[in-house]
Amino acid sequence: MKQLFCVNHTAYLFPHHKPEGGIAMPRTGNRGPGSQVQKRNQAPSKPLTTQRKPMQKAAVHISPKQPLQSARKEDRQSASKDAAPKGPERLRLGTITESVRQPQSRLNSLLRSSDYDQYRQQGNQPGWKTAVHRYVSLYNQAETNQHASVLTDYVTDREHCDRLRIRLERLRERDLLRGALPAGSETKAELVRVNESANEVSVLIRLHIKRRMEQSGRYYMEERSEFERLWLGQSGGVWDVLRVEPLIAERRPRFGSSTDGNWMTVDDYSELFGDITSPSTPYLNYDLLPQFKHRPSGIRYRRDLAAAYADRWWNEANPAYELFEVNCTHYVSQCIFAGNAPMNYTGKRESGWWYKGRNKGSEWWSYSWAVSNALTNYLTARRSSGLRAETVRSADELQLGDVITYDWNGDSRFQHSTIVTAFDSFGMPLVNANTVSSRHRYWDYRDSYAWTEQTKYRFFHIADLL
């Protein structure tokens, strides 16, 4: 069973930057030769779409979609009914509302971070769930302030506290250099798996983080999802977070050697996503549609369609495709294909760039479709037709729908892939990714635990005509 918590911090750290409405970065567009988009060293900045949103002063509250007063009113109405409720039965635990459903269904709960203090003021005994609520609230506050001290004072795991401190220091330094300020954040936590005993609990949680960024008076929202495993212990009737391990899904041991024990394993993926071996529905079957086997040359790459597809499927799997253990390159290939890039079907997994799903349990797709290192090699190779790209020197040369691959260890084995879906106000790419789902995330990934000082990038500008 799964449980969902939500913490929303809309604290604005710079009062003189409180606008009446926010400005969101465009999801699609074209930075190609025909566009009027300016580079970072030119005077005008990218045009942005204005979205008016009500702003609030520093506060921690439940998402507006499910206000607390409304939830309490529903609880009172449900409790007053004599007949059995038609929907899930509601149980009131302090200020926590839980839904009891049939087996294999989800438990949902939204909680304000201040509820933890209410428990203490009322003299109630906080359980391990309250400790998790408190952890998520402090995690969100640390993301907003870009300082780890608020969370490290609560967590007793010194190793993770140092790891978090280094990551947030790196994030703060990068955002200062690019002139970006965090204007607020929201964190939701989903309980994926719980192992519980009398005095010890281990919890696997999925954190969905939204950060609202301000840059040169303009605003955009970046999102990402991460997994962490928490160990909690009870001492003297109080539950404490004893140990925290982030699962670094962007890295895979089979693509490079490392002693980092926090890489996500195949067992972790099975735990998170269930059975991943079920056959998929092929998105395009060349045997049934022979007219697609020889597509005409000179097809224009639709960058806007690639970016639109990336925004549509960044946080969920397209059921037309197989769901892979490591889905980042598979997701990027889908986006490129959605932009009209033709498949190069060879029938051999080690060549071409193609996908046909599963056939009687066999994998029918090329390595270049699903493996970052293979896609890097495919895009690097020269060819006169079909999907091809130019390797450029820096990220600011990329356009919408272009691709970045990541070599975390600096050993020329690329382990992660992203696609450009938007730009900040200085013209630098914001990317989408999968496995660790990310939307409009700054391209360099210095906010990831996977990043190291040895990290290298490969920037691919996909040809306009394929």
ZATOR-136140 format. One record per residue (C-alpha): z, x, y; residue number from 0. Coordinates in Angstrom, 3 decimals. Each point is the difference from the previous one (the first is absolute). Example, Ala and Ser with C-alpha at 12.3 -4.5 7.8 and 13.67 -1.06 7.14 Angstrom:
ZATOR-136140
c3 c1 c2 num
7.800 12.300 -4.500 0
-0.660 1.370 3.440 1
end
This chain:
ZATOR-136140
c3 c1 c2 num
0.000 0.000 0.000 0
-0.720 1.123 3.531 1
1.858 -0.528 3.228 2
-1.205 0.379 3.562 3
2.008 1.087 3.049 4
-1.317 0.222 3.556 5
1.317 2.012 2.949 6
-1.698 -0.169 3.379 7
0.894 2.424 2.796 8
-1.767 -0.695 3.283 9
1.956 2.531 1.996 10
-2.060 1.465 2.816 11
1.074 3.517 0.705 12
-1.742 0.315 3.345 13
0.804 -3.014 2.245 14
-2.664 0.836 2.546 15
-2.611 -0.471 -2.729 16
0.859 -3.628 -0.821 17
-3.229 -1.947 0.475 18
-0.360 -3.729 -0.074 19
-2.383 0.254 -2.936 20
-1.116 2.589 -2.512 21
-3.415 1.540 -0.494 22
-1.219 0.488 -3.572 23
-2.561 2.562 -1.102 24
-3.317 -1.481 -1.147 25
-0.439 -0.170 -3.744 26
-3.717 0.463 0.092 27
-2.562 1.563 2.251 28
-2.523 2.822 -0.003 29
0.435 3.463 1.406 30
-3.574 0.870 -0.842 31
-2.740 1.147 2.354 32
-0.682 -3.511 1.240 33
3.538 -0.716 1.082 34
1.614 0.647 3.353 35
3.237 1.369 -1.487 36
1.268 3.087 1.748 37
1.622 3.039 -1.603 38
3.490 1.174 0.725 39
-1.102 2.521 2.640 40
-1.869 -2.620 2.011 41
1.474 -2.151 2.723 42
-0.276 -3.543 -1.368 43
1.976 -0.931 -3.063 44
-1.041 -2.349 -2.787 45
-0.177 -3.672 0.834 46
2.753 -1.902 -1.694 47
0.476 -3.654 -0.770 48
2.901 -1.615 1.812 49
2.387 -2.146 -1.993 50
2.733 -1.774 1.910 51
3.277 -0.022 -1.927 52
3.458 -1.002 1.188 53
2.217 3.043 0.483 54
3.749 0.152 -0.464 55
2.692 2.377 1.056 56
1.859 2.179 -2.445 57
0.873 -2.240 -2.909 58
0.098 -0.180 -3.741 59
-1.140 -3.347 -1.299 60
-1.693 -1.825 -2.787 61
-3.759 -0.313 0.095 62
-1.036 -2.919 2.266 63
-1.764 -1.642 -2.937 64
3.382 -0.776 -1.598 65
2.704 -0.280 2.670 66
3.597 0.155 -1.170 67
0.998 -3.304 1.598 68
-2.832 -1.726 -1.762 69
1.019 1.555 -3.320 70
3.622 -1.134 0.490 71
-1.157 -3.533 0.883 72
-2.031 -0.159 -3.179 73
3.017 1.157 -2.005 74
2.200 -2.739 1.479 75
-2.624 -2.646 -0.677 76
-0.463 1.223 -3.553 77
3.752 0.008 -0.656 78
0.356 -3.561 1.306 79
-2.474 -1.451 -2.469 80
1.418 -1.622 -3.115 81
-3.189 0.230 -1.975 82
-1.154 3.292 -1.493 83
-2.338 1.869 2.373 84
-3.674 -0.079 -0.800 85
-0.532 3.664 0.897 86
2.039 3.135 -0.811 87
3.750 -0.481 0.129 88
1.662 1.637 3.014 89
3.237 1.954 -0.339 90
1.980 0.866 3.084 91
1.678 3.418 -0.126 92
1.554 0.679 3.400 93
-3.005 0.327 2.274 94
-2.344 0.950 -2.822 95
-2.335 -2.686 -1.288 96
-1.440 0.482 -3.484 97
-2.480 -2.059 -1.992 98
0.611 -0.561 -3.707 99
-3.300 -0.623 -1.756 100
-1.352 -0.184 -3.493 101
-0.215 3.239 -2.062 102
-2.496 2.626 1.217 103
0.057 -1.400 3.549 104
1.176 1.750 3.158 105
3.251 -0.180 1.902 106
-0.455 0.036 3.755 107
2.652 0.768 2.611 108
-0.215 0.791 3.709 109
2.980 1.654 1.658 110
0.898 1.335 3.422 111
1.519 3.472 0.092 112
2.996 -1.433 1.906 113
0.940 -2.068 -3.060 114
1.635 3.073 -1.513 115
2.427 0.145 2.929 116
0.670 -3.731 -0.366 117
1.048 0.545 -3.598 118
2.538 2.619 1.074 119
1.335 -2.086 2.886 120
0.505 -2.965 -2.301 121
1.817 2.190 -2.519 122
-2.502 -0.787 -2.750 123
-0.629 2.569 -2.722 124
-3.523 1.368 0.505 125
-2.017 0.380 -3.235 126
-2.711 2.480 -0.843 127
-2.690 -2.250 1.512 128
1.768 0.200 3.333 129
-0.071 3.798 -0.301 130
-3.753 -0.173 -0.576 131
-0.361 -2.313 3.022 132
1.916 2.488 2.085 133
-2.154 2.882 -1.244 134
-3.229 -1.830 0.922 135
1.354 -0.823 3.458 136
0.972 3.616 0.670 137
-3.308 1.236 -1.419 138
-1.817 -2.228 2.490 139
2.155 1.246 2.849 140
-0.690 3.612 -0.979 141
-3.755 -0.713 -0.001 142
0.233 -1.584 3.449 143
2.090 2.792 1.536 144
-1.683 2.767 -2.043 145
3.447 1.485 -0.641 146
1.588 0.175 -3.452 147
3.657 0.160 1.058 148
0.513 -3.779 -0.007 149
-0.913 -0.093 -3.707 150
1.326 3.360 -1.129 151
3.474 -1.008 1.178 152
-0.168 -2.859 -2.526 153
-1.692 1.660 -3.000 154
1.945 2.627 -1.946 155
-3.101 1.672 -1.508 156
-0.246 3.184 2.066 157
-3.294 1.064 -1.580 158
-1.726 -3.210 1.032 159
1.638 0.090 3.439 160
-1.557 3.424 0.601 161
-3.349 -1.237 -1.309 162
0.098 -3.033 2.311 163
1.117 2.064 2.990 164
-2.895 2.441 -0.424 165
-2.527 -2.828 -0.343 166
1.222 -1.847 3.105 167
0.136 3.213 2.033 168
-3.583 0.689 -1.001 169
-0.967 -3.574 0.896 170
1.767 0.142 3.366 171
-1.631 3.314 0.920 172
-3.455 -1.274 -0.936 173
0.343 -3.257 1.942 174
1.212 1.849 3.084 175
-3.011 2.339 -0.132 176
-2.393 -2.933 -0.227 177
1.823 -1.953 2.714 178
0.977 -2.848 -2.307 179
3.365 -1.750 0.240 180
1.525 -2.339 -2.610 181
0.454 -3.367 1.726 182
1.662 -1.758 -2.918 183
-0.028 -0.305 -3.760 184
0.508 -2.472 -2.815 185
0.944 0.826 -3.592 186
-0.113 -2.333 -2.978 187
1.476 0.969 -3.352 188
-0.915 -1.467 -3.362 189
2.216 0.556 -3.031 190
-2.456 0.967 -2.723 191
2.414 0.938 -2.785 192
3.800 0.017 -0.377 193
2.166 1.672 -2.652 194
3.535 -1.267 0.490 195
3.400 0.806 -1.552 196
3.591 -0.632 1.074 197
0.284 2.920 2.444 198
-3.509 1.467 0.169 199
-3.382 -1.401 1.001 200
-3.464 1.546 0.248 201
-2.594 -1.857 2.072 202
-3.724 0.590 0.427 203
-1.073 -1.384 3.390 204
-3.323 -0.365 1.759 205
0.258 0.586 3.751 206
-2.636 -1.528 2.281 207
0.232 1.689 3.399 208
-1.729 -1.185 3.180 209
0.133 2.260 3.059 210
-1.197 -1.187 3.393 211
-1.268 2.994 1.944 212
-0.602 0.383 3.743 213
-2.517 2.546 1.246 214
-1.280 0.235 3.574 215
1.143 -3.532 0.702 216
-1.735 -1.439 -3.046 217
1.497 -1.198 -3.251 218
-0.980 -0.050 -3.637 219
1.760 -0.783 -3.276 220
0.079 2.338 -2.979 221
1.236 -1.039 -3.441 222
0.858 1.714 -3.257 223
1.771 -0.749 -3.280 224
2.267 2.433 -1.823 225
2.134 -0.057 -3.131 226
3.530 1.366 -0.285 227
2.542 0.024 -2.788 228
3.635 -0.458 1.048 229
3.139 0.737 -2.013 230
3.123 -1.840 1.143 231
3.593 0.402 -1.139 232
3.179 -1.958 0.557 233
3.254 1.685 0.948 234
3.067 -1.847 1.242 235
-1.938 -3.261 0.143 236
-2.658 1.480 2.331 237
-3.601 0.660 -0.998 238
-1.603 3.208 1.280 239
-3.559 1.368 -0.193 240
0.482 3.175 -2.050 241
-3.545 1.185 -0.547 242
-3.495 -0.732 1.338 243
-3.312 1.148 -1.477 244
-3.301 -0.882 1.692 245
-2.902 -0.436 -2.434 246
-2.884 2.026 1.422 247
-2.973 -1.878 -1.373 248
-2.610 1.899 2.064 249
0.592 3.041 -2.215 250
-0.914 0.248 -3.665 251
1.065 2.916 -2.256 252
-3.247 -0.038 -1.977 253
-1.890 1.040 3.155 254
2.223 2.985 0.759 255
3.217 1.691 -1.006 256
3.244 -0.629 1.820 257
3.707 0.031 -0.684 258
0.581 -3.089 2.119 259
1.794 -2.450 -2.278 260
-0.696 -3.008 2.212 261
-3.615 -0.495 -0.986 262
-0.649 -3.470 -1.306 263
-0.511 -0.020 -3.760 264
-2.107 -2.274 -2.186 265
3.206 -1.768 -1.026 266
0.775 -0.619 3.672 267
-3.426 -1.595 0.489 268
0.461 -2.218 -3.036 269
3.378 -1.049 1.397 270
-1.457 -0.824 3.404 271
-3.327 -1.554 -0.877 272
0.436 -1.147 -3.598 273
-2.736 0.380 -2.597 274
-2.905 1.815 1.615 275
-2.199 0.202 -3.082 276
-1.350 -3.562 0.132 277
-3.782 -0.134 0.470 278
-1.384 -0.689 3.454 279
-2.968 -2.038 1.102 280
-2.784 2.409 1.008 281
-0.899 -0.361 3.638 282
-3.659 0.752 -0.687 283
-1.696 0.088 -3.400 284
-3.261 1.898 0.197 285
-1.159 -1.235 -3.406 286
0.145 -3.609 1.220 287
-1.412 0.831 3.436 288
-2.744 2.580 -0.625 289
-1.417 -0.453 3.480 290
3.008 1.909 1.332 291
-0.706 3.055 -2.150 292
-2.625 1.288 2.430 293
1.161 -0.922 3.445 294
-2.331 1.035 2.825 295
0.851 3.133 1.953 296
0.929 -0.142 3.644 297
2.759 -2.591 -0.400 298
2.220 -0.019 3.072 299
3.651 0.699 -0.707 300
1.948 -2.961 1.414 301
3.121 1.685 1.321 302
1.395 -3.272 1.302 303
-0.225 -1.593 -3.458 304
1.682 2.984 -1.640 305
2.892 -0.177 2.479 306
0.271 -3.789 -0.314 307
0.218 0.280 -3.794 308
2.645 2.731 0.363 309
2.127 -2.249 2.215 310
-0.425 -2.950 -2.348 311
1.113 1.783 -3.191 312
2.327 2.761 1.250 313
3.156 -1.595 -1.433 314
-1.280 -1.828 -3.078 315
-2.487 0.540 -2.778 316
-3.427 -1.610 0.026 317
-0.070 -1.903 -3.324 318
-3.679 0.893 -0.411 319
1.040 3.587 -0.742 320
2.247 1.788 -2.440 321
3.446 0.905 1.370 322
0.491 3.744 -0.535 323
3.235 1.946 -0.303 324
-1.157 2.134 2.936 325
-2.047 -2.427 2.053 326
-0.680 1.890 3.252 327
-3.485 1.336 -0.780 328
-0.980 -3.144 -1.915 329
0.932 -1.980 3.135 330
-1.966 2.336 2.314 331
-3.061 -0.255 -2.273 332
0.220 -3.792 0.138 333
0.067 0.169 3.812 334
-3.041 2.302 0.121 335
-1.867 -2.255 -2.413 336
0.883 -3.030 2.130 337
-1.698 1.843 2.886 338
-3.327 -0.148 -1.906 339
0.179 3.461 -1.563 340
-2.139 -0.068 -3.171 341
1.526 0.961 -3.334 342
-1.547 2.949 -1.810 343
0.196 -1.240 -3.591 344
-0.521 2.756 -2.571 345
1.989 -1.371 -2.949 346
1.844 3.335 -0.141 347
3.529 0.136 1.353 348
-0.328 3.582 1.234 349
-3.034 -0.758 2.186 350
-1.124 -2.561 2.542 351
2.158 -2.455 1.924 352
0.279 -3.331 -1.785 353
2.280 -2.690 -1.408 354
-0.526 -2.680 -2.684 355
3.569 -0.901 -1.038 356
1.106 0.098 -3.643 357
-2.034 -0.655 -3.102 358
2.018 -0.585 -3.201 359
2.813 2.134 1.375 360
-2.263 2.853 1.101 361
0.064 1.157 3.607 362
-3.397 -0.474 1.622 363
0.199 1.806 3.302 364
-0.710 3.495 1.258 365
2.754 2.475 0.785 366
-1.330 0.182 3.562 367
0.711 -3.713 0.406 368
3.685 0.257 -0.906 369
1.234 3.613 0.345 370
0.514 1.590 3.410 371
-0.988 3.518 -1.063 372
-3.199 -1.304 -1.643 373
-0.899 -2.123 3.056 374
0.549 3.066 2.198 375
-2.431 2.002 -2.125 376
-2.533 -2.852 -0.019 377
0.035 -0.435 3.783 378
-0.123 3.772 0.551 379
-3.175 0.434 -2.089 380
-3.337 -0.222 1.746 381
-2.392 -2.797 -0.940 382
-2.962 -1.647 1.691 383
0.726 -3.650 -0.812 384
2.811 -2.338 -0.951 385
3.611 0.480 1.048 386
0.290 3.302 1.815 387
2.149 1.456 2.741 388
0.303 2.885 2.405 389
3.161 2.091 0.007 390
1.274 0.275 3.580 391
2.619 2.345 1.408 392
2.528 -2.345 1.604 393
1.283 -3.549 -0.216 394
-1.200 -0.952 3.486 395
-3.613 0.331 -1.207 396
0.436 -2.870 -2.454 397
-1.262 -3.535 0.459 398
0.989 -3.362 -1.397 399
-0.429 -0.102 -3.786 400
0.152 3.785 -0.426 401
2.195 1.642 -2.634 402
2.850 2.537 -0.040 403
1.278 1.674 -3.182 404
3.330 1.844 -0.259 405
0.950 3.196 -1.833 406
3.806 -0.029 0.157 407
0.561 3.399 -1.629 408
-2.813 1.975 1.634 409
-1.458 0.883 -3.407 410
-3.380 -1.735 0.500 411
0.997 -2.922 -2.241 412
-0.235 -3.169 2.055 413
2.459 -2.722 -0.984 414
-0.312 -2.778 2.589 415
-2.760 -1.854 1.852 416
-0.036 -2.235 3.095 417
-2.616 -1.844 2.057 418
-0.181 -0.222 3.805 419
0.581 -3.575 1.212 420
1.020 0.355 3.677 421
0.768 2.530 2.761 422
2.898 0.622 2.324 423
-0.446 0.050 3.770 424
-0.940 3.722 -0.107 425
-2.764 -0.563 -2.555 426
1.854 1.392 -2.996 427
-0.507 -1.759 -3.362 428
2.380 -2.537 -1.499 429
-0.510 -0.425 -3.736 430
0.572 -2.455 -2.839 431
1.035 0.992 -3.514 432
1.191 -1.431 -3.279 433
2.464 0.933 -2.789 434
2.403 0.577 2.887 435
-1.506 -2.860 1.971 436
-0.623 0.959 3.637 437
-1.753 -1.702 2.890 438
-0.950 1.673 3.310 439
2.127 3.022 -0.848 440
-0.501 3.195 2.005 441
-2.420 2.154 -1.954 442
2.043 3.210 -0.533 443
2.697 -1.583 -2.265 444
2.740 2.193 1.398 445
2.259 -3.051 -0.344 446
-0.370 0.153 -3.803 447
2.280 1.784 -2.446 448
-3.189 1.232 -1.691 449
-0.950 2.141 3.019 450
0.737 3.738 -0.138 451
-0.661 2.993 2.232 452
-2.835 0.896 -2.397 453
-1.803 -3.337 0.424 454
-3.741 0.240 0.626 455
-2.495 -2.724 0.880 456
-3.676 -0.658 -0.619 457
-1.736 -2.181 2.626 458
-3.143 -1.855 -1.099 459
-2.391 -1.739 2.385 460
-2.094 -2.359 -2.125 461
-3.681 -0.111 0.892 462
-1.171 -2.977 2.043 463
-3.035 -0.500 -2.263 464
0.575 0.191 -3.746 465
end
